[in-house]
Amino acid sequence: SVTLRDAEGNLITGASDVVVTSSLDGTVVTTPLAASASSYTAHVSSRAVGTTTIGATVNGSALTATSDLAISAGAPSALTSTLAAARASSSIDSTVSVTLSLYDQWGNATQDGSASVVMTASLDEASLTAAATTDGGARYVSELSSTRSGSATVSATLGGVAVTETATVVFLAGAPVAANSDLSLEAAEMTSVDSVAVTLQLRDAASQLTGGLTDAVSIATSLSGTTLGEVT
């Protein structure tokens, strides 16, 4: 509200042009309406966050008096909040952090330490820890893991409303486990002039086929005089 007074503090009436101004970009100030002969009211709205200085001009002349208005972010919005995984792929031996960052409807970072955040994964064998708040409620983090390889798409709800963004993590087979790996022979018998192929299938903790360790694999035989070729 703007109340007009002269140098002696007396109310002034009859001003023809009153304009209320804001120093912060993104704020909107309505045209002042006369509440009385000497008082005018305007409304300020903003998509921006920060402190704005509200001033006014009367008949083209700026008033000396100003007021500061602090503008904070609004409530979190499922439409603009973002969901992201710490990395796009992982072995089943590791976990991946999935973070929901809260933003208001205008894209301003916001906080809500008591927001209801639930994350789910599309892969049946994947699991997520309960979303935990961090940074004063600006972010919610859940740890994603899986017992089998595959692509897991994580979705989230914010206050029961589906967040627009999703995050996808591809889980790869884990490190070989000797107890789960298979060794087989091409044949159960051979002559002294023949050769038999020996096949080792590497499997991880979930008994899934895995690989990438050729240099670390060796095959031995208990019979003296037998020769093993190169492992490929």
Solvent accessible surface area in square Angstrom, and as a share of the most:
residue,aa,sasa,rsa
1,S,114,0.73
2,V,18,0.10
3,T,67,0.39
4,L,6,0.03
5,R,140,0.51
6,D,57,0.30
7,A,109,0.85
8,E,145,0.65
9,G,35,0.34
10,N,84,0.43
11,L,100,0.50
12,I,68,0.35
13,T,86,0.50
14,G,69,0.67
15,A,15,0.12
16,S,104,0.67
17,D,71,0.37
18,V,15,0.08
19,V,66,0.38
20,V,16,0.09
21,T,61,0.35
22,S,32,0.21
23,S,80,0.52
24,L,41,0.21
25,D,127,0.66
26,G,42,0.41
27,T,25,0.14
28,V,94,0.54
29,V,38,0.22
30,T,67,0.39
31,T,109,0.63
32,P,18,0.12
33,L,131,0.65
34,A,70,0.55
35,A,72,0.56
36,S,60,0.39
37,A,66,0.51
38,S,8,0.05
39,S,22,0.14
40,Y,27,0.10
41,T,45,0.26
42,A,17,0.13
43,H,129,0.57
44,V,51,0.29
45,S,68,0.44
46,S,29,0.19
47,R,151,0.55
48,A,25,0.19
49,V,68,0.39
50,G,26,0.25
51,T,87,0.51
52,T,0,0.00
53,T,50,0.29
54,I,32,0.16
55,G,13,0.13
56,A,8,0.06
57,T,37,0.21
58,V,24,0.14
59,N,88,0.45
60,G,64,0.61
61,S,72,0.46
62,A,82,0.64
63,L,62,0.31
64,T,140,0.82
65,A,78,0.61
66,T,81,0.47
67,S,73,0.47
68,D,107,0.55
69,L,75,0.37
70,A,85,0.66
71,I,32,0.16
72,S,95,0.61
73,A,28,0.22
74,G,39,0.38
75,A,81,0.63
76,P,32,0.20
77,S,21,0.14
78,A,13,0.10
79,L,135,0.67
80,T,41,0.24
81,S,1,0.01
82,T,48,0.28
83,L,6,0.03
84,A,59,0.45
85,A,31,0.24
86,A,74,0.57
87,R,104,0.38
88,A,76,0.59
89,S,52,0.34
90,S,9,0.06
91,S,35,0.23
92,I,22,0.11
93,D,88,0.46
94,S,44,0.28
95,T,73,0.42
96,V,0,0.00
97,S,37,0.24
98,V,0,0.00
99,T,32,0.18
100,L,0,0.00
101,S,18,0.12
102,L,3,0.01
103,Y,62,0.24
104,D,4,0.02
105,Q,116,0.52
106,W,114,0.40
107,G,40,0.38
108,N,31,0.16
109,A,73,0.57
110,T,10,0.06
111,Q,116,0.52
112,D,45,0.23
113,G,51,0.49
114,S,102,0.66
115,A,19,0.14
116,S,69,0.44
117,V,19,0.11
118,V,82,0.47
119,M,18,0.08
120,T,81,0.47
121,A,31,0.24
122,S,74,0.48
123,L,33,0.17
124,D,136,0.71
125,E,69,0.31
126,A,16,0.12
127,S,66,0.42
128,L,40,0.20
129,T,76,0.44
130,A,92,0.71
131,A,29,0.22
132,A,62,0.48
133,T,68,0.39
134,T,53,0.31
135,D,81,0.42
136,G,61,0.59
137,G,0,0.00
138,A,14,0.11
139,R,98,0.36
140,Y,9,0.03
141,V,40,0.23
142,S,1,0.00
143,E,60,0.27
144,L,0,0.00
145,S,34,0.22
146,S,6,0.04
147,T,90,0.52
148,R,102,0.37
149,S,47,0.30
150,G,25,0.24
151,S,62,0.40
152,A,0,0.00
153,T,46,0.27
154,V,0,0.00
155,S,46,0.30
156,A,3,0.02
157,T,47,0.27
158,L,16,0.08
159,G,54,0.52
160,G,67,0.64
161,V,90,0.52
162,A,73,0.56
163,V,9,0.05
164,T,89,0.52
165,E,75,0.34
166,T,74,0.43
167,A,8,0.06
168,T,65,0.38
169,V,0,0.00
170,V,62,0.36
171,F,2,0.01
172,L,96,0.48
173,A,30,0.23
174,G,5,0.05
175,A,62,0.48
176,P,37,0.23
177,V,52,0.30
178,A,99,0.76
179,A,97,0.75
180,N,46,0.24
181,S,24,0.15
182,D,60,0.31
183,L,112,0.56
184,S,60,0.39
185,L,109,0.54
186,E,125,0.56
187,A,45,0.35
188,A,102,0.79
189,E,153,0.69
190,M,107,0.48
191,T,79,0.46
192,S,117,0.76
193,V,135,0.78
194,D,74,0.38
195,S,100,0.65
196,V,35,0.20
197,A,56,0.43
198,V,47,0.27
199,T,67,0.39
200,L,56,0.28
201,Q,75,0.33
202,L,31,0.15
203,R,58,0.21
204,D,0,0.00
205,A,72,0.56
206,A,27,0.21
207,S,57,0.37
208,Q,16,0.07
209,L,101,0.50
210,T,30,0.17
211,G,45,0.43
212,G,83,0.79
213,L,74,0.37
214,T,75,0.44
215,D,152,0.79
216,A,82,0.63
217,V,29,0.17
218,S,104,0.67
219,I,41,0.21
220,A,97,0.75
221,T,67,0.39
222,S,125,0.81
223,L,121,0.60
224,S,109,0.70
225,G,81,0.78
226,T,63,0.37
227,T,128,0.74
228,L,72,0.36
229,G,67,0.64
230,E,155,0.70
231,V,48,0.27
232,T,149,0.86
